[in-house]
Amino acid sequence: MSSSQPRLLVEFGWPVAAAVGGFAAFGAGGLATIAGQPLSWAVITGVALGLPLALFCLGYSTLLATGRVPAGVYTPVAIYWMIGFPLSMLVHSIVTEWLFTGRPGLPAEPLWQFLLYHALLSMGFGIGFLWANEQIGRRWWPRIREHNVYAYHVVEQYKDSATELQRQKEASAALRRRRREEKAARRSGAAAS
C-alpha cells in the first residue's frame, strides 16, 4: 500500500465518518447536558461515543472502497455493525464509568447481555448508517472521483447498478406492452368470429 492510499481511503470515507460520529457525539453529549452533567463530562461522553463510531465508519468505508463489500447492500452493513456498534457502545460505557467513578469499568449487567442487546440495536443503526452513507456518499464521491480511484470505482458500481435497473425496467415495460397487445388481438379476433 503506497503512502497515498491511506490518504485516499480517508478522503473517501471521512464525510460519512464525521457525520455519523458527530451526530452520535452531539446526541450523547446533549443527553448528558440535559441530565444535568457538567459541560466537560458531556463533551467527554460525546467523544467517547462519537470517536469509536467514526472510526468504525472509516473501517466500513475502507471495505467499500476496496471492493470487499458491495455498495448499497444492507447485509454486509448489518453484519459489520453487529460487531462495530456493540464495541463502540462498550468503549462509551467504559469511558463513562471512568468519568463517573474515577476508574474504568465494564457495564453493570453481564458483558454478554450488554453486547447482545447492542448487537440487536445495531440492526436499526445499520439502516441509518446505510442511508447516511448513500446520501452523503452519492454527493461526495462524484466530486472526488477524478483523483480518487476508490471513489471512481464505487461511482462506476452505482452507475452499473442504475444501468441494470433501467434495463430491467424497460424489459418489464416491453413485456407488459406485448401482453396488452396480445390480449387486445385475442379480443378483436374473438369479436370478429
C-alpha positions in Angstrom: 0.0 0.0 0.0 1.6 3.3 -1.1 1.6 6.3 1.2 -1.1 8.0 -0.8 -3.6 5.1 -0.5 -4.4 5.7 3.2 -4.9 9.3 2.4 -7.3 8.4 -0.5 -9.2 6.0 1.8 -9.6 8.7 4.5 -10.7 11.2 1.8 -13.2 8.6 0.5 -14.8 7.9 3.9 -14.3 11.0 6.1 -17.6 12.8 5.3 -19.7 9.8 6.5 -17.5 9.2 9.5 -17.6 12.8 10.5 -21.4 13.0 10.1 -22.2 9.7 12.0 -19.5 10.3 14.7 -20.6 14.0 15.1 -24.2 13.2 15.3 -23.6 10.5 17.9 -21.3 12.8 19.9 -23.8 15.6 19.8 -26.6 13.2 20.9 -24.7 11.7 23.7 -23.3 15.0 24.9 -26.7 16.7 24.6 -28.3 14.0 26.7 -25.6 14.3 29.3 -26.2 18.0 29.4 -30.0 17.6 29.7 -29.4 15.1 32.5 -27.5 17.9 34.4 -24.0 16.8 33.9 -21.2 19.4 33.7 -20.3 20.5 30.2 -16.8 18.8 30.4 -18.5 15.5 31.2 -20.9 16.0 28.3 -18.1 16.6 25.9 -16.1 13.5 27.2 -19.2 11.2 26.9 -19.9 12.6 23.4 -16.4 12.0 22.3 -16.4 8.5 23.9 -19.3 7.5 21.7 -18.7 9.6 18.6 -15.0 8.7 18.1 -15.4 4.9 18.1 -18.4 5.1 15.8 -16.5 7.4 13.4 -13.5 5.0 13.3 -15.8 2.1 12.6 -17.4 4.2 9.8 -13.9 4.7 8.3 -13.4 0.9 8.6 -16.6 0.2 6.6 -15.7 2.9 4.1 -12.4 1.1 3.6 -14.2 -2.2 2.9 -16.5 -0.5 0.5 -13.7 1.4 -1.3 -11.6 -1.7 -1.7 -14.4 -3.7 -3.1 -14.7 -6.1 -0.2 -18.4 -5.2 0.3 -20.8 -4.1 -2.4 -22.3 -0.6 -2.4 -25.8 -0.1 -1.3 -26.4 -3.6 0.1 -27.7 -4.0 3.7 -26.5 -7.4 4.7 -22.8 -6.5 4.9 -23.7 -3.3 6.8 -25.8 -5.4 9.3 -23.0 -7.9 9.9 -20.4 -5.2 10.2 -22.4 -3.1 12.7 -23.4 -6.2 14.6 -19.8 -6.1 15.8 -18.9 -2.5 15.5 -21.9 -0.9 17.3 -21.7 -3.1 20.5 -17.9 -2.5 20.7 -18.4 1.3 20.3 -21.1 1.2 23.0 -18.7 -0.8 25.2 -16.0 1.9 24.8 -18.5 4.5 25.6 -19.6 2.6 28.7 -16.1 2.1 29.9 -15.1 5.7 29.5 -18.4 6.9 31.1 -17.7 4.6 34.1 -14.2 6.0 34.3 -15.6 9.5 34.2 -18.1 9.0 37.0 -16.1 6.7 39.3 -12.5 7.6 38.5 -11.7 4.1 37.2 -12.6 2.3 34.0 -15.1 -0.5 34.4 -17.4 -2.7 32.5 -21.2 -2.3 32.3 -23.2 -3.3 35.4 -25.1 -6.1 33.5 -23.2 -9.2 32.4 -21.0 -8.4 29.4 -22.7 -10.9 27.1 -26.1 -9.3 27.7 -24.7 -5.9 27.1 -23.1 -6.9 23.8 -26.1 -8.9 22.7 -28.5 -6.1 23.4 -26.4 -3.6 21.4 -26.0 -6.1 18.6 -29.8 -6.2 18.3 -29.9 -2.4 18.3 -27.2 -2.4 15.7 -29.8 -3.5 13.1 -31.5 -0.2 13.3 -28.2 1.7 13.4 -27.1 -0.2 10.3 -30.2 1.0 8.4 -29.4 4.6 9.4 -25.7 4.2 8.6 -26.5 2.8 5.1 -28.9 5.7 4.5 -26.3 8.2 5.6 -23.6 6.5 3.5 -25.8 6.6 0.5 -27.0 10.2 0.9 -23.6 11.7 1.8 -21.6 9.4 -0.5 -23.6 10.0 -3.6 -22.9 13.7 -3.3 -19.2 13.4 -2.2 -17.8 10.6 -4.3 -18.6 12.1 -7.8 -16.7 15.2 -6.7 -13.5 13.4 -5.9 -13.7 10.6 -8.5 -11.3 12.3 -10.9 -8.4 12.0 -8.5 -9.6 9.2 -6.1 -9.6 5.8 -7.5 -11.8 4.4 -4.7 -14.5 7.0 -5.4 -14.2 6.3 -9.1 -14.8 2.5 -8.6 -17.7 3.0 -6.3 -19.4 5.6 -8.6 -18.9 3.2 -11.5 -20.5 0.4 -9.4 -23.5 2.6 -8.8 -23.7 3.6 -12.5 -23.7 -0.1 -13.5 -26.4 -0.9 -10.9 -28.5 2.0 -12.2 -28.0 0.9 -15.8 -29.1 -2.6 -15.0 -32.2 -1.4 -13.1 -33.1 0.8 -16.1 -32.6 -2.2 -18.5 -34.9 -4.4 -16.2 -37.5 -1.6 -16.1 -37.5 -1.3 -19.9 -37.7 -5.0 -20.4 -40.6 -5.2 -17.9 -42.4 -2.4 -19.7 -41.9 -4.1 -23.1 -43.3 -7.3 -21.7 -46.4 -5.6 -20.3 -46.9 -3.8 -23.6 -46.6 -7.1 -25.6 -49.1 -8.8 -23.2 -51.6 -5.9 -23.7 -51.2 -6.1 -27.5 -51.7 -9.9 -27.4 -54.7 -9.6 -25.2 -56.2 -6.9 -27.5 -55.5 -9.1 -30.5 -57.3 -12.0 -28.9 -60.3 -9.8 -28.1 -60.5 -8.4 -31.6 -60.2 -11.9 -33.0 -63.0 -13.2 -30.7 -65.2 -10.2 -31.7 -64.6 -10.9 -35.4 -65.8 -14.5 -35.1 
